Amino acid sequence: MKRRTIFALAATGILTLCGSACRKSTAATGAVTADAAPQIVETAFQSADSAIRAEAASVAAATRLQDPMALGALTQMQQRPELSADQRIALGRCLPAALKAARAAADRGDTKAAEALKAYNAGK
């Protein structure tokens, strides 16, 4: 009887740990708002070369300001071969905010935003 109880407690503990780890993973890779983009990017690029870090900060700031041109800058930067997986993920988390800003600008008649969306969709 004791062996079954110990096994049941161990199994429950393992399942609890696995379940909470899965939730943390999902939350850490979810999309961010435009306001949160600079912090996410700054954290991911803190150990990067200064030129890359500056470019990432510029892209994050453009995302925060809801600049429709941030979409093209984000997608272009994601393709840099020297970026780590975490850096690419951080940029990807900012992408929905940039898409939203570009769509809103295109809906208002911004032709550059419409072109950026067209280029983004063509590259998918």
Secondary structure, 3 states (H helix, E strand, C coil): CHHHHHHHHHHHHHHHHHHHHHHHHHHHCCCCCCCCHHHHHHHHCCCCCHHHHHHHHHHHHHHHCCCCCHHHHHHHHHCCCCCCHHHHHHHHHHHHHHHHHHHHHHHCCCHHHHHHHHHHHHCC
